[in-house]
Amino acid sequence: MISIVIPLYNKGELVARALDSILVQKFDDCEVVVVDDGSTDNSVAVVNRYLSRFPEGRLRVVAQSNAGVGAARNRGIASARGEYVTFLDADDEWKPGHLAALAALADGYGECGVFATNYENLMTDGRTVPNQLRHLPFEGPEGVIDNYFVMAAESNPPLWTSAVMARTGLLRGVGGFPEGIKSGEDLLLWARLAAKSPIAYCTESSAVYHRGSSNPRPPERVDEVGIAFEALYREHPQLPGLKRYIALWYNMRMSRCLAHRMYGRAWKALWRSVRYRPTLRIAKPLVQYTLLGLRRR
């Protein structure tokens, strides 16, 4: 059985779309665990209206005080009854056949602990943007990714939360999602899983990522994700592409710092990026932003 975990916080106007996309799946051996993370709107009432549309006991709501999306997903993992756990954010959706595609990967690639499909991005202006993948290590519609960090460092993210499934025991074994982190907690989990297991992958897009229009969150003062990535490298220095992937993380952190005019943190992120990929090409935007900020003063 596959357990579908939906973290829910004040998405009453959107969660119905996610649940509708589960109901049209061509796969019945599943349960849905909705973790209400202290919603203050009508989210739970919307979910309760769907109880009668699922087989008895196959849609459950687990309530907790607001603790963040990572904690909500972990509560769902802990409550899961299935051999596998997959995730669907309340504001995203699946195409028909998504669960069947994941189940087929699990049946066909028993040596893997992680299974995923490609996905498409639905932008706020209505455009659909495909997810571009580079350095795919196989030909054809499906296969095994054994070079995750090489792909992730040089293409769009091959793994995205609402298109990933993993063995329940493996998820629990790595500790699930890191909690208390506002950005990058999913990337850290995928990295830890990729260090433990190859990934069975379907290149056909069967999930839809509804992109928001908000500005990136201010970076956290302590970069716990970067610290954890570096610890992962010390544990697995032989993993191809991991150093470059860490450099990419620090490059992204630098960009977020620049977006919020945090020049000191941006310089620190640049320094750590260069440690893992010694190139100064990424310094150009930082120099430009810093000079512009000095001129404005």
NORLINHU-V259258 format. One record per backbone hydrogen bond with DSSP energy under -1.0 kcal/mol. NH is the residue of the N-H (numbers start at 1). CO is the residue of the C=O. If there is no record, write none. Layout:
nh & co
NH & CO
NH & CO
//
This chain:
nh & co
2 & 29
3 & 84
4 & 31
5 & 86
6 & 33
8 & 35
14 & 11
15 & 11
17 & 14
18 & 14
19 & 15
20 & 16
21 & 17
23 & 19
24 & 20
25 & 22
30 & 28
31 & 2
32 & 58
33 & 4
34 & 60
35 & 6
36 & 62
37 & 8
38 & 36
46 & 42
47 & 43
48 & 44
49 & 45
50 & 47
51 & 48
53 & 50
58 & 55
60 & 32
62 & 34
64 & 36
72 & 68
73 & 69
74 & 70
75 & 71
76 & 72
77 & 73
78 & 74
79 & 75
83 & 1
84 & 1
85 & 166
86 & 3
87 & 164
88 & 5
92 & 89
93 & 208
95 & 206
98 & 95
101 & 97
102 & 98
103 & 99
104 & 100
105 & 101
106 & 102
107 & 103
108 & 104
109 & 105
112 & 109
113 & 198
115 & 165
116 & 200
117 & 163
118 & 202
120 & 207
121 & 129
122 & 209
123 & 127
126 & 123
129 & 121
143 & 201
145 & 199
151 & 147
152 & 148
153 & 149
156 & 132
163 & 160
164 & 161
165 & 115
166 & 85
167 & 113
168 & 83
171 & 167
172 & 168
173 & 169
174 & 170
176 & 171
188 & 184
189 & 185
190 & 186
191 & 187
192 & 188
193 & 189
194 & 190
195 & 191
196 & 193
197 & 193
199 & 145
200 & 114
201 & 143
202 & 116
203 & 141
206 & 118
208 & 93
209 & 120
211 & 122
224 & 222
227 & 223
228 & 224
229 & 225
230 & 226
231 & 227
232 & 228
233 & 229
234 & 230
235 & 231
236 & 232
239 & 236
242 & 239
245 & 241
246 & 242
247 & 243
248 & 244
249 & 245
250 & 246
251 & 247
252 & 248
253 & 249
254 & 250
255 & 251
256 & 252
257 & 253
258 & 254
259 & 255
260 & 256
261 & 258
262 & 257
263 & 261
266 & 262
267 & 263
268 & 264
269 & 265
270 & 266
271 & 267
272 & 268
273 & 269
274 & 270
275 & 271
277 & 273
279 & 277
283 & 280
284 & 281
287 & 283
288 & 284
289 & 285
290 & 286
291 & 287
292 & 288
293 & 289
294 & 290
295 & 291
296 & 292
297 & 293
//
